């Protein structure tokens, strides 16, 4: 079951900045690193895990820097199939997730598109927050996994956001 959602913490952006700086130091100083996920949307309830999008030149760029990241405590591991994901745990609790996207894919990454849409559309941010709260409750009752329960709302919002950019609909499920 997922950790409970917490109220937005105004310290999250500063935490993101520190983590982004660490990633660039441990990886490549030229990497673009952006705050994604619910902790990137002011006012949104979220699991207190900082999600990051990291723009790498290509998968070889990621693999070249992966050993240094692993040496600092990052580990490769996620059910995601579309791109590499590394997680960082503190005292056995996941606190950071870094998604590595190639430069070729960067402009069409659903996670970035969703974040930008939620920042510009507070009604959809509120709708997504409610969907996440409902998903936590459904997971607690064993009715659905947290991710599966919130995916239909994410898909609908991302479809509209992609359409607004002239992009085709693609599945948000990458597991």
Residue pairs with C-beta under 8 A, 6 or more apart in sequence:
1 136
1 139
1 140
1 146
2 47
2 136
2 139
2 146
3 47
3 48
3 49
3 93
4 47
4 136
5 45
5 46
5 47
5 132
5 133
5 136
6 45
6 46
6 47
6 48
7 45
8 39
8 41
8 42
8 43
8 44
8 45
8 46
9 39
9 48
10 42
12 35
12 39
12 40
12 48
12 50
13 35
13 40
15 50
16 35
16 39
16 40
16 50
16 52
19 50
19 52
19 96
20 33
20 35
20 52
22 72
23 31
23 33
23 52
23 54
23 69
23 98
24 30
24 31
24 33
26 65
26 68
26 69
26 71
26 72
26 74
27 54
27 65
27 68
27 69
28 56
28 61
28 65
31 54
31 55
31 56
32 54
32 55
32 106
33 52
33 53
33 54
33 55
34 40
34 52
34 53
34 55
34 112
34 115
35 50
35 51
35 52
35 115
36 51
36 52
36 53
36 99
36 111
36 112
36 114
36 115
37 46
37 49
37 50
37 51
37 97
37 111
37 115
38 44
38 45
38 46
38 47
38 51
38 128
38 129
38 132
39 46
39 48
39 49
39 50
39 51
40 51
40 115
40 119
41 115
41 118
41 119
41 125
43 125
44 118
44 125
44 128
44 129
45 129
45 132
45 133
46 132
48 95
49 94
49 95
49 96
49 97
50 95
50 96
50 97
51 96
51 97
51 98
51 99
51 111
52 96
52 97
52 98
52 99
53 99
53 101
53 109
53 111
53 112
54 98
54 99
54 100
54 101
55 101
55 102
55 103
55 106
56 62
56 65
56 100
56 101
56 102
56 103
57 102
57 103
58 102
58 103
58 104
59 84
59 102
62 84
62 100
66 76
66 84
66 86
69 86
69 98
70 76
73 88
73 89
74 86
74 87
74 88
74 98
75 86
75 87
75 88
75 89
76 84
76 85
76 86
77 85
77 86
77 87
78 85
78 87
78 97
79 175
80 99
80 174
80 175
81 174
81 175
82 174
83 99
83 100
83 101
83 102
83 105
83 174
84 99
84 100
85 97
85 98
85 99
85 100
86 97
86 98
86 100
87 94
87 96
87 97
87 98
88 94
88 95
88 96
88 97
88 98
89 95
99 109
99 111
101 109
106 112
108 162
108 167
110 158
110 162
110 170
110 172
113 158
113 161
113 162
113 165
113 167
114 154
114 157
114 158
114 161
114 172
116 161
117 124
117 157
117 158
117 160
117 161
117 164
118 124
118 125
118 128
118 157
119 125
124 157
127 153
127 157
128 150
128 153
128 154
128 157
131 149
131 150
131 152
131 153
131 154
132 150
134 149
134 150
135 144
135 146
135 147
135 149
135 150
136 146
138 144
138 146
138 149
139 145
139 146
139 149
143 149
147 175
151 172
151 173
154 172
155 171
155 172
155 173
158 169
158 172
159 169
162 168
162 169
162 170
163 169
